[in-house]
Amino acid sequence: MSQTFSKDMDPNWKFTTLKYERPDFDAVEKGLKELTETVKNASNGQQVIDAIYEHDRREAQVYSIITIVMVRHTIDTTDEFYEKENQYLNNVLPTLQPADIAFNDAVEASPFRADVEKAFGKQYFVQSDLSKKGFCEKNIPLMQKEAQLCDEYQKIMATCQIQFDGKTVNLYGIQKYFEDADRSVRKAAFKAFSDFYRSHEDRLEEIWDELIRIRNEMGTNLGFENFIPLGYIQQGRTDYGVKEVEAFRKQVREVVVPLCRKLYDAQAKRLGIDKVMAYDEKRVFPDGNAIPAGDDDFMIRTAQGMYHDMSKETGEFIDFMIDHELLDLKNKPGKASTGYMTALPSLKAPFVFSCFNNTIFDMEVLSHELGHAFAGYQAMRHQPILALQGETTDIAEIHSMSMEQFAYPYAERFFGKDADKYRFQHLQEAITFVPFGTAVDEFQHICYQHPELTPKERTYEWHKLEKIYMPWRTYEDDEFMERGGYWYYKLHIFLYPMYYINYCFTTMGALENKKKMADDPQGCWNDYLALCNIGGAASYLETLKLAHLSVPFAEGTVKKVMEYPAKILMDQIGRMEKA
């Protein structure tokens, strides 16, 4: 095993100088098999528990090394060394799963299972069983090919170069122009954005077609009709399924879509135009949207002050992140067009990645991704093993989206006189996102359920979904977008199947927390801290109950949750229209 994370390493380590050594995966597999035998031959429960702790220590080591590769690869997708290492890991990691599952099987079959459950809780075995249901050795080559295709998509996005306004910009850079005061500039920027995807349409169609085929084959290899049940397993869903997701979508159509139409009608009136076109959606105010009051370094320094004011726990967390250089947020050529939080579990260290672009998006990153990171930081200090530290994504996005809402009182520090603009735009976009996110989910279900569709027919399915979930959206003189091309932009469809509905579920939890914070700040924070600390040690519904949050797909939840933010926005719209 690599000595990257040895016990005697410098306590003042920095991510940028961490040493990378490729693990000896033959030794890793051999060690797994030896631990499996230890469990099988154990004479008491403590020996099994000790084996689980040793397995966890080794898994954390490997996971941390993988994180170094993944982060450095996404920071610069043109770096050939880390690109090759990333490809190597994508190929070798699936081959370790049989040995890992054999270890879990030995623990499950142990006569000392009750001792393990007493030490780690019932969720330990729920997760173990889920891993087994979602894997078969026949799928290993398919998983390897899937990773190659996803990496190709990500590299196409990361190496994007759009010539605009006399500059060469990437996908984050072009989106800044969507907020320009000049409507013709907004339209031209959106067309340049659209033309980038259209120029890659043939290859993107091929990648998506192949991903659908591969993933559906993975599902059928496990005895499912298609990929969808496996996708739900991969998302860790154990106490709800397709019917509950469909019930949520229905509520979105009935409650959120009409509200969004009102918001965009009001925006058109504010901007003095007949209708908000797709290229107008990001221009929320006629005299300009809120922009950060300083550069990238200013934003990070200000975030540090915010988190110190917010709580003792968040203050300790942000200092840890900055001291160990666990933030890479500045936009640069070759950087992957994404944002994420990941972790180095051996160091109990989160890592946050994104691309600032001098819009309110930068503040969203500092609250959203750092919300994920804070939750990870807490779980790694409150849960004993890695298996219990990582919550399912339908919980994880509550951490991040709630933190976005908790940052509202600090908007003046980041935006000065434009703080109210930031709060309004952010809240409006939190709501208008939900129909889009729901459409992304339904689109994926359609594609996996109907693999016989041609690429152009799939794209037209997106066009039809826009008419249902975003009926206000119009693409003027843009044939590619009008026939449904916008979906290519959403990388989650390619890289993280069946994930996207989680953002919509968790918007409900975040907005519910917004009202709780207004009504009972300390009680809300206590619930939020409990939510972060529990990690993945409870099921989805159990975790919601712990945090005193509603079940998003329960009848009436969406209507109830939307009342408070809708009133805030409509009251502010009324004041703006009178001014």
C-alpha positions in Angstrom: 0.0 0.0 0.0 1.1 3.5 -0.8 2.7 5.6 2.0 0.9 8.7 0.9 -1.1 8.9 4.1 1.4 7.5 6.7 0.8 8.3 10.4 4.0 10.4 10.5 3.0 12.8 7.7 3.3 16.5 8.2 0.2 17.8 10.1 0.4 21.0 7.9 0.0 19.0 4.7 -1.4 20.7 1.6 -3.5 19.0 -1.1 -1.3 20.6 -3.8 1.8 18.8 -2.5 0.3 15.4 -1.5 2.4 12.6 -3.0 0.6 10.3 -5.4 1.7 6.7 -5.7 -0.3 4.2 -7.7 -1.6 1.5 -5.3 -0.5 -2.1 -5.7 -4.0 -3.5 -6.5 -2.8 -7.1 -6.4 -1.8 -6.5 -2.8 -5.1 -4.7 -2.1 -7.1 -7.7 -3.5 -4.9 -10.2 -1.5 -5.5 -8.2 1.6 -9.2 -8.2 1.1 -9.2 -12.0 0.7 -7.1 -12.4 3.9 -9.6 -10.2 5.8 -12.4 -12.3 4.5 -10.8 -15.4 5.9 -10.3 -13.6 9.2 -14.0 -12.9 9.4 -14.9 -16.5 8.5 -12.5 -17.9 11.1 -13.4 -15.4 13.9 -14.1 -16.9 17.3 -15.9 -13.8 18.7 -17.6 -10.7 17.6 -14.8 -8.3 18.4 -12.5 -10.1 15.8 -15.1 -9.4 13.1 -15.5 -5.8 14.2 -11.7 -5.4 14.2 -11.6 -6.8 10.7 -14.2 -4.3 9.5 -12.1 -1.5 11.0 -9.0 -2.7 9.2 -11.0 -3.1 6.0 -12.2 0.5 6.4 -8.7 1.8 7.0 -7.5 0.2 3.8 -10.5 1.3 1.8 -10.1 4.9 3.0 -6.4 4.8 1.9 -7.4 3.6 -1.6 -10.3 6.0 -1.9 -8.1 8.9 -0.9 -5.5 8.0 -3.6 -8.3 7.8 -6.2 -9.5 11.2 -5.1 -6.1 12.7 -5.8 -6.1 11.4 -9.3 -9.7 12.4 -10.0 -9.2 15.9 -8.7 -6.0 16.5 -10.5 -7.4 15.1 -13.7 -10.4 17.4 -13.6 -8.3 20.5 -12.6 -6.5 19.9 -15.9 -8.0 17.4 -18.3 -5.1 18.0 -20.7 -2.6 16.6 -18.2 -1.6 13.3 -19.8 -0.2 11.7 -16.7 -3.4 12.0 -14.6 -5.6 11.3 -17.6 -3.8 8.0 -18.0 -3.9 7.3 -14.3 -7.6 8.1 -14.3 -8.2 5.7 -17.2 -6.2 3.0 -15.4 -8.2 3.3 -12.2 -11.5 3.2 -14.1 -10.4 -0.1 -15.5 -9.0 -1.7 -12.4 -11.5 -0.6 -9.7 -14.5 -2.7 -11.0 -12.3 -5.8 -10.8 -11.9 -5.4 -7.0 -15.7 -5.5 -6.4 -16.0 -9.3 -6.2 -13.4 -9.5 -3.4 -15.1 -6.6 -1.6 -18.5 -8.3 -1.9 -17.0 -11.5 -0.7 -15.8 -9.7 2.4 -19.3 -8.3 3.0 -20.9 -11.7 2.5 -18.6 -13.2 5.1 -19.7 -10.5 7.6 -23.4 -11.0 6.8 -23.0 -14.8 7.2 -21.0 -14.5 10.4 -22.5 -16.0 13.6 -21.5 -12.7 15.2 -23.7 -10.6 12.9 -25.6 -9.2 15.9 -22.4 -7.9 17.4 -21.6 -6.0 14.1 -25.1 -4.6 14.0 -24.8 -3.4 17.6 -21.5 -1.7 16.7 -22.5 -0.1 13.4 -26.3 -0.2 13.1 -28.7 -2.0 10.8 -27.9 0.4 7.9 -24.4 -1.2 7.6 -26.1 -4.3 6.3 -28.6 -2.5 4.2 -25.8 -0.8 2.3 -23.9 -4.1 2.0 -26.9 -5.8 0.6 -27.5 -3.0 -1.9 -23.9 -3.2 -3.1 -24.4 -7.0 -3.8 -27.7 -6.4 -5.6 -26.1 -3.8 -7.9 -23.1 -5.9 -9.0 -22.3 -9.0 -11.1 -18.9 -9.9 -12.6 -20.4 -9.9 -16.1 -20.8 -6.2 -15.8 -17.1 -5.4 -15.1 -16.2 -4.8 -18.8 -19.4 -2.8 -19.2 -18.5 -0.6 -16.2 -15.0 0.0 -17.7 -16.5 1.0 -21.1 -19.1 3.2 -19.3 -16.2 5.1 -17.5 -14.4 5.6 -20.8 -17.4 7.2 -22.4 -18.1 9.4 -19.4 -14.5 10.6 -19.4 -14.8 11.4 -23.1 -17.9 13.5 -22.6 -16.3 15.3 -19.7 -13.2 16.1 -21.8 -15.2 17.4 -24.7 -16.9 19.8 -22.2 -13.6 20.8 -20.5 -11.7 21.6 -23.7 -14.5 23.8 -25.1 -13.2 26.9 -26.7 -15.8 29.5 -27.9 -14.7 32.6 -29.7 -16.8 35.4 -28.4 -16.4 39.2 -27.8 -12.8 39.0 -29.0 -12.0 36.4 -26.4 -11.7 32.6 -26.1 -14.0 31.4 -23.4 -15.1 28.0 -22.0 -18.6 26.9 -21.1 -18.5 28.8 -17.7 -17.1 31.9 -19.4 -19.8 32.1 -22.1 -22.6 31.8 -19.6 -21.5 35.1 -18.0 -22.8 36.8 -21.2 -26.2 35.4 -20.6 -26.7 38.2 -18.1 -25.4 41.0 -20.3 -27.4 44.3 -20.4 -27.6 44.2 -24.2 -30.2 41.7 -25.4 -28.5 41.2 -28.7 -25.3 40.1 -26.8 -27.3 37.7 -24.7 -28.9 36.2 -27.8 -25.5 35.9 -29.5 -23.9 34.3 -26.5 -26.7 31.8 -26.1 -26.4 31.0 -29.8 -22.6 30.5 -29.4 -23.3 28.2 -26.5 -25.9 26.3 -28.6 -23.5 26.1 -31.6 -20.9 24.4 -29.4 -23.2 21.5 -28.6 -24.5 21.4 -32.2 -21.0 21.1 -33.5 -20.5 18.0 -31.3 -24.0 16.6 -31.8 -23.0 13.5 -33.8 -20.5 12.3 -31.2 -22.7 13.2 -28.2 -25.5 11.2 -29.8 -23.2 8.2 -30.2 -21.9 8.5 -26.6 -25.4 8.7 -25.2 -26.7 5.8 -27.4 -23.8 3.6 -26.3 -24.3 4.6 -22.6 -28.0 3.6 -22.8 -27.1 0.3 -24.4 -24.4 -0.5 -21.9 -26.4 0.5 -18.8 -29.5 -1.4 -20.0 -27.3 -4.4 -20.5 -25.9 -4.0 -17.0 -29.5 -4.0 -15.7 -30.6 -7.1 -17.7 -27.5 -8.9 -16.5 -28.8 -8.4 -13.0 -32.3 -9.7 -13.9 -34.0 -6.3 -14.4 -36.0 -5.2 -17.4 -33.6 -2.3 -18.0 -31.2 0.0 -16.2 -33.7 1.9 -14.1 -33.8 -0.4 -11.1 -30.0 -0.6 -11.1 -29.9 3.2 -11.3 -32.1 3.4 -8.2 -29.8 0.9 -6.5 -26.7 3.0 -7.4 -28.4 6.0 -5.9 -28.9 4.1 -2.6 -32.7 4.2 -2.7 -34.1 1.6 -0.4 -37.4 3.0 0.9 -39.0 4.5 -2.2 -39.1 3.8 -5.9 -40.4 4.8 -9.3 -44.0 5.4 -8.2 -43.0 7.9 -5.5 -40.8 9.8 -8.0 -43.8 9.9 -10.4 -46.0 11.2 -7.6 -43.5 14.0 -7.0 -43.3 14.9 -10.7 -47.1 15.3 -10.7 -47.0 17.7 -7.8 -44.3 19.7 -9.7 -46.5 20.0 -12.8 -49.5 21.1 -10.8 -47.8 23.5 -8.3 -44.4 24.6 -9.4 -44.9 25.0 -13.2 -47.7 27.6 -12.8 -45.7 29.5 -10.2 -42.6 29.7 -12.5 -44.8 31.0 -15.4 -45.9 33.9 -13.1 -42.2 34.6 -12.1 -41.1 34.8 -15.8 -44.1 36.9 -16.7 -43.1 39.3 -14.0 -39.5 39.2 -15.2 -40.6 40.1 -18.8 -42.6 43.1 -17.4 -39.5 44.2 -15.4 -37.2 43.9 -18.5 -39.7 45.7 -20.7 -40.0 42.9 -23.2 -43.0 40.9 -24.5 -41.7 37.5 -23.5 -38.7 36.1 -21.7 -36.8 34.1 -24.3 -34.3 31.3 -23.3 -31.5 33.8 -23.7 -33.2 36.3 -21.4 -33.8 34.0 -18.4 -30.6 34.9 -16.6 -31.1 38.6 -17.0 -33.3 39.1 -13.9 -33.1 42.9 -13.4 -33.2 45.6 -16.0 -30.4 47.5 -14.4 -28.2 44.4 -14.0 -28.0 41.4 -11.8 -26.0 41.2 -8.6 -22.3 40.6 -9.2 -19.7 39.8 -6.5 -18.1 42.9 -4.9 -14.6 41.5 -5.4 -12.4 39.0 -7.1 -12.0 35.3 -6.5 -9.8 35.7 -3.5 -12.2 38.3 -2.0 -15.0 35.7 -2.3 -13.0 33.0 -0.4 -11.9 35.4 2.3 -15.5 36.6 2.8 -16.7 33.1 2.9 -14.2 32.4 5.7 -15.7 35.3 7.7 -19.2 34.1 7.1 -18.6 30.6 8.3 -16.8 31.9 11.4 -19.9 33.9 12.2 -22.3 31.1 11.4 -21.2 28.6 14.1 -18.2 27.3 15.9 -18.3 24.1 13.8 -18.4 25.9 10.4 -15.6 28.2 11.5 -13.3 25.3 12.4 -14.3 23.6 9.1 -13.5 26.6 6.8 -10.1 27.1 8.4 -9.3 23.5 7.8 -10.3 23.7 4.2 -8.2 26.8 3.5 -5.2 25.8 5.6 -4.9 22.5 3.7 -5.6 24.0 0.3 -8.8 21.9 -0.2 -10.5 24.5 -2.5 -9.9 24.8 -6.3 -12.5 27.3 -7.5 -10.9 29.5 -10.1 -11.8 29.1 -13.8 -9.0 28.1 -16.1 -8.5 26.5 -19.6 -8.7 22.7 -19.6 -10.6 22.5 -16.3 -13.6 20.3 -16.2 -16.9 22.2 -16.6 -18.4 21.0 -13.3 -18.5 21.5 -9.6 -18.3 18.9 -6.9 -17.3 17.9 -3.4 -15.3 14.8 -2.8 -13.1 13.6 0.1 -9.8 12.2 1.3 -11.2 10.0 4.1 -7.8 8.9 5.4 -7.3 12.6 6.3 -10.9 13.3 7.2 -10.7 16.0 4.5 -13.3 17.2 2.0 -12.3 18.7 -1.3 -14.3 21.3 -3.2 -14.0 21.9 -7.0 -15.7 24.5 -9.2 -15.1 27.3 -11.8 -15.9 30.9 -10.7 -17.3 33.2 -13.4 -18.0 36.5 -11.6 -21.8 36.0 -11.3 -24.0 34.9 -8.4 -23.0 31.4 -9.3 -19.7 32.0 -7.4 -21.7 32.6 -4.2 -23.8 29.5 -4.9 -20.5 27.5 -5.1 -19.3 28.9 -1.8 -22.5 27.9 -0.1 -23.6 24.8 -2.1 -20.4 22.8 -2.4 -19.1 24.0 0.9 -22.4 22.8 2.4 -21.6 19.3 1.0 -18.0 19.7 2.4 -19.2 20.7 5.8 -21.5 17.7 6.0 -18.7 15.4 5.0 -16.3 17.1 7.5 -18.8 16.4 10.3 -19.8 12.9 9.2 -16.1 11.9 9.0 -15.8 13.0 12.7 -19.0 11.4 14.0 -19.3 8.1 12.1 -16.8 5.4 12.8 -16.4 3.9 9.3 -16.5 5.1 5.7 -19.6 3.1 4.9 -21.6 5.2 7.4 -20.1 8.5 6.5 -21.4 8.8 3.0 -25.1 9.6 2.9 -27.3 9.0 -0.2 -27.4 11.8 -2.7 -31.1 12.5 -1.9 -30.0 13.5 1.5 -26.6 15.0 0.6 -28.2 17.8 -1.5 -30.2 18.9 1.5 -26.9 19.8 3.2 -25.8 21.9 0.2 -29.0 23.6 -0.8 -29.9 24.4 2.8 -26.5 26.0 3.3 -27.3 28.2 0.3 -30.4 29.5 2.1 -28.5 29.9 5.4 -26.0 32.2 3.6 -28.7 34.8 2.8 -28.1 37.0 5.8 -24.5 37.4 4.7 -25.3 38.6 1.2 -24.3 42.2 1.9 -20.7 41.0 2.5 -20.5 39.5 -0.9 -22.7 41.8 -3.0 -22.8 45.1 -1.1 -25.8 47.2 -2.3 -26.9 44.4 -4.6 -27.6 41.9 -1.7 -31.3 42.0 -2.2 -30.9 41.4 -5.9 -28.8 38.3 -5.1 -31.4 37.0 -2.6 -34.3 37.5 -5.1 -32.5 36.0 -8.1 -31.2 33.0 -6.1 -34.6 32.2 -4.6 -36.3 32.6 -8.0 -33.7 30.3 -9.6 -34.1 27.7 -6.7 -37.8 27.5 -7.7 -37.5 27.7 -11.5 -34.9 25.0 -11.4 -37.3 22.4 -10.1 -39.3 21.8 -13.3 -36.1 21.6 -15.3 -34.6 19.1 -12.9 -37.8 17.0 -12.9 -37.8 17.0 -16.7 -34.2 15.7 -16.7 -35.3 12.8 -14.5 -38.3 11.9 -16.7 -36.1 12.2 -19.8 -33.7 9.6 -18.4 -36.6 7.2 -17.6 -37.9 7.6 -21.2 -34.5 6.9 -22.7 -33.8 3.7 -20.7 -37.4 2.5 -21.0 -37.3 3.0 -24.8 -33.9 2.1 -26.1 -35.5 1.6 -29.6 -35.7 5.4 -30.0 -33.3 6.9 -32.5 -31.0 9.7 -31.3 -33.2 12.4 -32.9 -36.3 10.9 -31.5 -34.8 11.0 -28.0 -33.9 14.7 -28.5 -37.5 15.3 -29.6 -38.7 13.7 -26.3 -36.7 16.4 -24.5 -38.5 19.0 -26.7 -41.9 17.5 -25.6 -40.9 17.6 -21.9 -39.9 21.2 -22.2 -43.5 22.0 -23.4 -44.8 20.3 -20.2 -42.3 21.4 -17.6 -41.1 24.7 -19.1 -43.9 25.9 -21.3 -42.6 29.5 -21.1 -39.3 28.6 -22.8 -38.8 29.8 -26.4 -35.7 29.5 -28.5 -35.8 32.3 -31.1 -34.1 31.4 -34.4 -32.3 28.5 -32.9 -33.3 25.3 -34.7 -31.0 23.1 -32.7 -32.4 24.1 -29.3 -36.0 24.3 -30.6 -35.9 20.6 -31.6 -34.6 19.7 -28.1 -30.9 20.2 -28.1 -30.7 21.8 -24.6 -30.4 18.4 -22.8 -26.9 17.9 -24.0 -25.8 20.6 -21.6 -26.7 18.6 -18.5 -23.6 16.5 -17.7 -25.5 14.5 -15.0 -27.5 12.7 -17.7 -24.2 11.3 -19.1 -22.1 10.9 -15.9 -24.5 10.4 -13.0 -27.6 8.5 -14.1 -30.8 8.8 -12.2 -29.2 11.4 -9.8 -30.9 14.6 -10.9 -34.3 14.2 -9.3 -32.4 14.4 -6.0 -31.8 18.1 -6.5 -35.6 18.6 -6.8 -36.4 16.5 -3.7 -33.8 18.4 -1.7 -35.0 21.8 -2.9 -38.1 20.9 -0.9 -35.9 20.2 2.2 -33.8 23.3 1.7 -36.9 25.6 1.4 -38.5 24.0 4.4 -35.2 24.7 6.3 -35.5 28.3 5.1 -38.8 28.8 6.9 -37.6 26.9 9.9 -34.5 29.1 10.1 -36.8 32.2 10.0 -39.1 30.8 12.7 -36.6 29.1 15.0 -32.9 29.7 14.1 -31.4 27.6 16.9 -33.8 24.7 16.5 -33.2 24.7 12.7 -29.4 24.7 13.1 -29.6 21.9 15.6 -31.6 19.8 13.2 -29.2 20.7 10.4 -26.2 19.7 12.4 -27.8 16.4 13.3 -28.5 15.9 9.6 -24.8 16.4 8.8 -23.5 14.3 11.7 -25.6 11.2 10.9 -24.0 10.8 7.5 -25.2 7.5 6.0 -26.0 5.8 9.2 -29.8 5.9 8.7 -32.1 5.3 5.7 -33.6 8.2 3.7 -36.9 8.3 5.5 -35.3 7.9 8.9 -32.9 10.7 8.2 -35.7 13.1 7.1 -37.5 12.3 10.3 -34.3 12.9 12.4 -34.0 16.4 10.7 -37.7 17.1 11.1 -38.2 17.4 7.3 -41.2 16.4 5.2 -41.1 13.6 2.7 -41.0 15.4 -0.7 -43.2 12.9 -2.6 -45.9 12.7 0.1 -49.2 14.2 -1.1 -49.3 18.0 -0.5 -45.6 18.5 0.4 -44.7 20.5 -2.7 -47.7 22.9 -2.2 -46.9 23.3 1.5 -43.2 24.0 1.0 -43.7 26.4 -1.9 -46.0 28.7 -0.1 -43.3 30.5 2.0 -40.8 31.3 -0.8 -43.5 32.1 -3.3 -44.9 34.7 -0.9 -41.5 36.2 -0.4 -40.9 36.6 -4.2 -44.4 37.8 -5.1 -44.3 40.4 -2.3 -40.9 41.6 -3.6 -42.2 41.7 -7.2 -45.2 43.8 -6.0 -42.8 46.3 -4.4 -40.6 46.4 -7.6 -43.6 47.0 -9.8 -44.8 49.9 -7.6 -41.3 51.5 -7.5 
